[in-house]
């Protein structure tokens, strides 16, 4: 089997049967991820969190608090409000 280089219209050729088969290949997009950190987030990053606060956060993560319907609903509402601006 012969495999030719990837292009917008890639072809795979089976030399034993002399048949060409089109391959459905999607090339990866150039990702343009972006992150924005709020003023509150920057403040939190520059200040040390107390060990008690860190324990609270860890307990919420371990108890799947952030995966609850209530929290997910709030996140979805916030995303929607940002999109509609």
Backbone as CSV, one residue per row, in Angstrom:
resi,resn,N_x,N_y,N_z,CA_x,CA_y,CA_z,C_x,C_y,C_z
1,UNK,0.848,-1.176,0.000,0.000,0.000,0.000,0.891,1.236,0.000
2,UNK,0.551,2.206,-0.793,1.293,3.456,-0.878,0.430,4.562,-0.308
3,UNK,1.006,5.361,0.587,0.274,6.491,1.159,0.979,7.755,0.715
4,UNK,0.241,8.607,0.054,0.810,9.860,-0.442,0.708,10.928,0.634
5,UNK,1.416,12.020,0.437,1.430,13.088,1.422,0.036,13.672,1.635
6,UNK,-0.169,14.233,2.817,-1.458,14.816,3.178,-1.630,16.141,2.457
7,UNK,-2.810,16.332,1.877,-3.147,17.593,1.228,-4.623,17.850,1.468
8,UNK,-5.166,18.872,0.841,-6.593,19.143,0.965,-7.437,18.039,0.357
9,UNK,-6.893,17.279,-0.575,-7.602,16.197,-1.239,-6.736,14.939,-1.174
10,UNK,-6.567,14.375,0.051,-5.636,13.249,0.177,-6.164,11.991,-0.509
11,UNK,-5.242,11.214,-1.041,-5.582,9.952,-1.684,-4.727,8.857,-1.074
12,UNK,-5.334,7.696,-0.893,-4.589,6.520,-0.472,-4.669,5.541,-1.631
13,UNK,-3.523,5.052,-2.074,-3.507,4.148,-3.216,-3.082,2.769,-2.755
14,UNK,-3.869,1.789,-3.093,-3.524,0.401,-2.836,-2.855,-0.113,-4.098
15,UNK,-1.531,-0.292,-4.061,-0.801,-0.672,-5.267,-1.125,-2.087,-5.719
16,UNK,-1.608,-2.922,-4.803,-1.951,-4.296,-5.181,-3.169,-4.339,-6.086
17,UNK,-4.113,-3.445,-5.872,-5.347,-3.467,-6.646,-5.463,-2.277,-7.589
18,UNK,-4.493,-1.360,-7.541,-4.496,-0.161,-8.365,-5.797,0.628,-8.247
19,UNK,-6.340,0.695,-7.046,-7.552,1.470,-6.801,-7.196,2.659,-5.924
20,UNK,-7.830,3.802,-6.211,-7.630,4.988,-5.391,-8.834,5.135,-4.467
21,UNK,-8.558,5.417,-3.221,-9.611,5.575,-2.226,-9.447,6.951,-1.605
22,UNK,-10.511,7.742,-1.609,-10.450,9.048,-0.975,-10.509,8.893,0.523
23,UNK,-9.660,9.593,1.218,-9.653,9.558,2.676,-10.291,10.839,3.195
24,UNK,-11.148,10.707,4.174,-11.798,11.860,4.794,-10.923,12.308,5.954
25,UNK,-10.013,13.232,5.677,-9.063,13.690,6.674,-9.315,15.165,6.951
26,UNK,-9.423,15.495,8.230,-9.562,16.899,8.600,-8.265,17.352,9.248
27,UNK,-7.678,18.389,8.696,-6.457,18.916,9.249,-6.779,19.755,10.482
28,UNK,-5.925,19.702,11.505,-6.212,20.467,12.727,-6.205,21.969,12.455
29,UNK,-7.128,22.649,13.109,-7.191,24.104,12.986,-6.104,24.725,13.854
30,UNK,-5.686,25.891,13.502,-4.717,26.626,14.301,-5.456,27.170,15.526
31,UNK,-5.249,26.597,16.711,-6.030,27.024,17.877,-5.696,28.450,18.297
32,UNK,-6.711,29.157,18.694,-6.545,30.537,19.130,-7.183,30.694,20.509
33,UNK,-6.776,29.834,21.456,-7.326,29.903,22.796,-6.895,31.195,23.475
34,UNK,-7.751,31.666,24.351,-7.488,32.918,25.031,-7.999,32.795,26.464
35,UNK,-7.306,33.371,27.384,-7.761,33.363,28.767,-7.759,34.790,29.296
36,UNK,-8.805,35.117,30.018,-8.896,36.423,30.658,-9.055,36.193,32.154
37,UNK,-8.253,36.876,32.943,-8.316,36.737,34.392,-8.877,38.032,34.962
38,UNK,-9.936,37.895,35.743,-10.588,39.067,36.322,-9.675,39.718,37.360
39,UNK,-10.025,40.937,37.734,-9.266,41.646,38.766,-9.282,40.846,40.065
40,UNK,-10.436,40.267,40.370,-10.548,39.442,41.580,-9.612,38.234,41.495
41,UNK,-9.554,37.620,40.327,-8.671,36.482,40.127,-7.209,36.858,40.253
42,UNK,-6.844,38.014,39.694,-5.458,38.487,39.820,-5.113,38.753,41.282
43,UNK,-6.062,39.334,42.021,-5.842,39.599,43.445,-5.648,38.287,44.201
44,UNK,-6.492,37.307,43.881,-6.368,36.014,44.549,-5.026,35.363,44.229
45,UNK,-4.563,35.532,43.010,-3.301,34.918,42.600,-2.119,35.566,43.292
46,UNK,-2.235,36.839,43.611,-1.113,37.535,44.236,-1.153,37.430,45.753
47,UNK,-2.310,37.126,46.310,-2.424,36.948,47.757,-2.412,35.462,48.082
48,UNK,-1.816,35.139,49.193,-1.804,33.745,49.597,-3.152,33.377,50.184
49,UNK,-3.694,32.257,49.773,-4.945,31.778,50.350,-4.626,31.077,51.669
50,UNK,-5.522,31.254,52.608,-5.308,30.583,53.886,-5.457,29.080,53.692
51,UNK,-4.833,28.325,54.566,-4.938,26.871,54.458,-6.381,26.426,54.657
52,UNK,-7.150,27.165,55.470,-8.558,26.831,55.673,-9.352,27.015,54.377
53,UNK,-9.101,28.104,53.663,-9.801,28.360,52.399,-9.427,27.305,51.359
54,UNK,-8.149,26.940,51.317,-7.710,25.901,50.396,-8.398,24.571,50.709
55,UNK,-8.576,24.258,51.996,-9.273,23.026,52.390,-10.732,23.076,51.949
56,UNK,-11.367,24.246,52.075,-12.762,24.400,51.644,-12.889,24.141,50.136
57,UNK,-11.988,24.731,49.392,-12.010,24.558,47.935,-11.771,23.097,47.578
58,UNK,-10.794,22.460,48.225,-10.492,21.059,47.944,-11.686,20.172,48.289
59,UNK,-12.367,20.453,49.388,-13.547,19.680,49.773,-14.664,19.823,48.743
60,UNK,-14.846,21.043,48.210,-15.865,21.256,47.175,-15.524,20.480,45.912
61,UNK,-14.267,20.472,45.550,-13.840,19.721,44.371,-14.073,18.227,44.593
62,UNK,-13.660,17.723,45.746,-13.793,16.292,46.047,-15.253,15.851,46.141
63,UNK,-16.137,16.747,46.560,-17.554,16.386,46.694,-18.339,16.645,45.410
64,UNK,-17.638,16.996,44.328,-18.275,17.289,43.029,-19.249,18.460,43.101
65,UNK,-19.017,19.366,44.025,-19.865,20.553,44.166,-19.937,21.317,42.853
66,UNK,-18.807,21.456,42.184,-18.763,22.248,40.960,-19.428,21.539,39.780
67,UNK,-19.757,20.268,39.942,-20.473,19.521,38.902,-21.967,19.440,39.192
68,UNK,-22.423,20.107,40.225,-23.845,20.062,40.575,-24.656,20.858,39.555
69,UNK,-25.929,20.507,39.431,-26.808,21.209,38.484,-26.906,22.695,38.818
70,UNK,-26.897,23.019,40.095,-26.999,24.429,40.515,-25.797,25.233,39.996
71,UNK,-24.611,24.718,40.233,-23.400,25.436,39.807,-23.302,25.459,38.285
72,UNK,-23.559,24.328,37.645,-23.495,24.278,36.183,-24.521,25.225,35.558
73,UNK,-25.693,25.330,36.175,-26.713,26.261,35.690,-26.252,27.704,35.787
74,UNK,-25.605,28.047,36.907,-25.092,29.412,37.076,-24.011,29.720,36.040
75,UNK,-23.145,28.752,35.793,-22.085,28.949,34.796,-22.702,29.126,33.416
76,UNK,-23.684,28.276,33.072,-24.345,28.378,31.774,-25.047,29.718,31.621
77,UNK,-25.722,30.179,32.689,-26.389,31.483,32.638,-25.392,32.608,32.413
78,UNK,-24.256,32.531,33.079,-23.226,33.563,32.935,-22.663,33.570,31.512
79,UNK,-22.412,32.389,30.975,-21.911,32.291,29.606,-22.919,32.871,28.630
80,UNK,-24.194,32.524,28.813,-25.240,33.044,27.945,-25.322,34.556,28.009
81,UNK,-25.245,35.108,29.223,-25.327,36.564,29.350,-24.152,37.252,28.674
82,UNK,-22.970,36.616,28.706,-21.789,37.181,28.047,-21.942,37.118,26.522
83,UNK,-22.517,36.032,26.035,-22.691,35.860,24.585,-23.698,36.863,24.045
84,UNK,-24.721,37.161,24.819,-25.800,38.030,24.357,-25.449,39.500,24.436
85,UNK,-24.290,39.844,24.956,-23.897,41.259,25.056,-23.571,41.822,23.706
